[in-house]
Each structure stands twice: as structure tokens, then as C-alpha cells.
Amino acid sequence: METSLIGKALNFGFNECGFESRVSNMTTNHAIINVTNILKITLKKKKLYFDIIFSKKIFYYIKLLKQLKLINSFFFITKDKWVFVRAYVLFKSNKFNLNLFKVFSTPSKKFYVSLLGLKLLSKRTGISNYLISTSYGIKTHQNAILSHRAGMLVSLNSY
């Protein structure tokens, strides 16, 4: 009789099956895909800002986009008991090209990269930024190499 890993985790506890609390820190692709698509639509329509429902994973992703200078600023607004993040897009940056902003991992296909693979990518791609979802949150590939973490390859923004 076969049992899935989830069934084993429910029957025997998370620690016995190797599940740890850090696994929940891996950013799901749904949040990243949603923010990326909204960002692309906002830039195509030449709007100044976009609103998205607040969650921790979306917040960390938007903070990372601000560090990469793809978003000018963001703040929180409340509407009818909902909290939204309003992010203002940076139009003056000629670095951002919509065709080169790609999401690699989808909910059905996940691409994992080892630390050696990250080092090779950083040597081959030059100034491009890969976003990696590690067990310690989402990071750029340079930060993942410095902290010796590998993970799921999420997206690429090339300048």
C-alpha cells in the first residue's frame, strides 16, 4: 500500500518525514507570477502604479524589486478591511525590458539550481539578475551565492 508524503507527514508528524519549518519559507510561484504579470501590464498601459493584496511573500518580492530599482516606491493602503500594497513603477529606467523579464518556474514545472550552477550562471550571464527562491526566502543569485544557498530558479530580469 502506497502512501503519499503528505499522508506520512500527517500520520507521523513533520519531523519524521524530513519536513522542516524552513520549507514554508520557499516562495510559491503564484505570488511571483501575479506580481510579474501585473508589473508587465502596468508598464504596457503606462500607468504610474499598481495595487496588489498584501501577503508576506508578495511584500518580500516587491522589496526585492525595489532593491533592483524596478519599482520606485511602495506603501500600504487599506480598502474595506483589505490591505493592499501600492507600488509605483519606475519609468525613467531604460534598463527594464519587458521581453527579457521571464518567469522560469511555473506551478507545474519547477527548475532547481545547485550552488555550482549558480556560480556558472553568474559567470556566463554578466549583468543579468536571476531570482532564486531559497529556504531562507527569495534572493538574487549574487546574494544566494554569498550566503551559500541554492534553490528554485524563479525569474530573470536582464538589463
Stockholm file with secondary structure:
# STOCKHOLM 1.0

chainA/1-159         METSLIGKALNFGFNECGFESRVSNMTTNHAIINVTNILKITLKKKKLYFDIIFSKKIFYYIKLLKQLKLINSFFFITKDKWVFVRAYVLFKSNKFNLNLFKVFSTPSKKFYVSLLGLKLLSKRTGISNYLISTSYGIKTHQNAILSHRAGMLVSLNSY
#=GR chainA/1-159 SS CCCCHHHHHHHHCTTTTTCCGGGGGSCCHHHHHHHHHHHHHHHHHTCSEEEEECCHHHHHHHHHHHHTTSEEEEEEEEETTEEEEEEEECCSCTTCCGGGEEECCCSSCCEEECHHHHHHHHHHHTTCEEEEEETTEEEEHHHHHHTTCCEEEEEEECC
#=GC SS_cons         CCCCHHHHHHHHCTTTTTCCGGGGGSCCHHHHHHHHHHHHHHHHHTCSEEEEECCHHHHHHHHHHHHTTSEEEEEEEEETTEEEEEEEECCSCTTCCGGGEEECCCSSCCEEECHHHHHHHHHHHTTCEEEEEETTEEEEHHHHHHTTCCEEEEEEECC
//
